[in-house]
Amino acid sequence: MTIGKKSILALLLVGACSFSTLRAQSILDKLKKAASSATTSTDSSTESTSKNSAALDGLSTTDVSSALKQALNIGVSEGIEKLGAEDGFYKNALTKILLPEQLRKVETTLRSVGLGSLADRGILLLNRAAEDAVKEGAPIFANAITSMSFDDAKQILLGDSIAATSYLKTKTSEQLFTAFEPKVENSLGKVGADKAWEQMITQYNTIARQDINTDLNAYVTEQTVNGVFKMVAEKESGIRNNSVFRTTSLLKNVFGALD
């Protein structure tokens, strides 16, 4: 029996339609599965949040606030101890102070004419100044934490892994900068960073025939304070996510409620 061209074409069209239908159904099934998964994930997240909120019902606002301050104080004391040691800033990838953006061309130019050692010394001394100044920072940070009022301690406790550190930074950065600046200025002179930078800038201005300057004290102050915040954030995250870091009964009780 011979099949005509029209019959063959009709069969092909039917096959194509069937394939398209099956493919469309397959895509639809995948979309339904994805939507179901997303809904389950959302429900799970909501359930987890509700569970955590319920767990905090048994904790007083005073306990939660005290635990947050305790975690921050531990982060500050340990962070300053590490940063205040030799190479605490300089060999710490998280906090090492590099040149400010506007002075990167100074470093590049000096290295291009064989004065890389001068640039290296300048960067080293910026970090040495921060290491020296940060040692005096403990009382400044401690006072900022003690005097800080948590508007909603439980909400901060339920926040992300560095919520308390972020809150501290928002509330105290300006006063910390003001308190730290004279200490950094003193340290820049103490380690010889001011003289080294004066030499660097003089060399650069001679080579590039420019006249640039920068507020080195303000920059190092900002980087020093930010370095401490980075260490505190790291500690807070550890306390939240690992019971090993909860070294007091208060931390165990409050942060343990979120486990």
Long-range contacts (C-beta under 8 A, 24 or more apart in sequence): 49-158, 52-158, 52-257, 52-258, 53-154, 53-158, 55-257, 55-258, 56-154, 56-157, 56-158, 56-257, 58-257, 59-154, 59-253, 59-254, 59-257, 61-153, 61-154, 63-250, 63-253, 63-254, 64-150, 64-153, 64-154, 64-157, 64-254, 65-150, 65-153, 66-250, 67-157, 67-250, 67-251, 67-253, 67-254, 67-255, 68-150, 68-153, 68-156, 68-157, 68-164, 69-145, 69-146, 69-148, 70-248, 70-250, 70-251, 71-164, 71-235, 71-236, 71-239, 71-251, 71-255, 72-145, 72-164, 72-165, 72-168, 72-232, 72-236, 73-142, 73-145, 74-235, 74-239, 74-247, 75-165, 75-231, 75-232, 75-233, 75-234, 75-235, 75-236, 76-138, 76-141, 76-142, 76-145, 76-228, 76-231, 76-232, 77-138, 78-231, 78-235, 79-228, 79-230, 79-231, 79-232, 79-234, 79-235, 80-134, 80-135, 80-137, 80-138, 80-141, 80-228, 80-231, 82-231, 83-130, 83-131, 83-134, 83-227, 83-228, 83-231, 84-131, 84-132, 84-134, 84-135, 85-131, 86-131, 87-127, 87-131, 88-131, 88-134, 89-127, 89-130, 89-131, 89-134, 89-224, 89-227, 90-124, 90-127, 90-128, 90-131, 92-227, 94-227, 94-230, 94-231, 94-234, 95-223, 95-226, 95-227, 95-230, 95-231, 96-127, 97-123, 97-126, 97-127, 97-130, 97-220, 97-223, 97-224, 97-227, 98-123, 99-123, 99-126, 100-214, 100-219, 102-212, 102-214, 103-212, 103-214, 105-208, 106-200, 106-201, 106-204, 106-212, 109-204, 109-207, 109-208, 110-200, 110-203, 110-204, 110-207, 113-207, 115-203, 118-196, 118-199, 118-200, 118-203, 119-200, 121-196, 122-193, 122-196, 122-197, 122-200, 125-188, 125-191, 125-192, 125-193, 125-196, 125-197, 126-193, 126-216, 126-220, 126-223, 128-187, 128-191, 128-193, 129-184, 129-187, 129-188, 129-190, 129-191, 129-193, 129-220, 130-184, 130-187, 130-220, 130-223, 130-224, 130-227, 132-187, 132-190, 132-191, 133-180, 133-183, 133-184, 133-186, 133-187, 133-220, 133-221, 133-224, 134-224, 134-227, 134-228, 136-183, 137-180, 137-183, 137-224, 137-228, 140-176, 140-179, 140-180, 141-176, 141-228, 144-168, 144-171, 144-172, 144-175, 144-176, 145-172, 148-172, 157-254, 157-255, 157-258, 158-258, 161-236, 161-237, 161-240, 161-241, 162-233, 162-236, 162-237, 163-236, 164-236, 165-229, 165-232, 165-233, 165-236, 166-233, 168-229, 168-232, 169-229, 173-225, 176-225, 177-221, 177-222, 177-225, 180-221, 180-224, 180-225, 181-217, 181-218, 181-221, 184-217, 184-220, 184-221, 184-224, 185-217, 188-216, 188-217, 188-220, 193-220
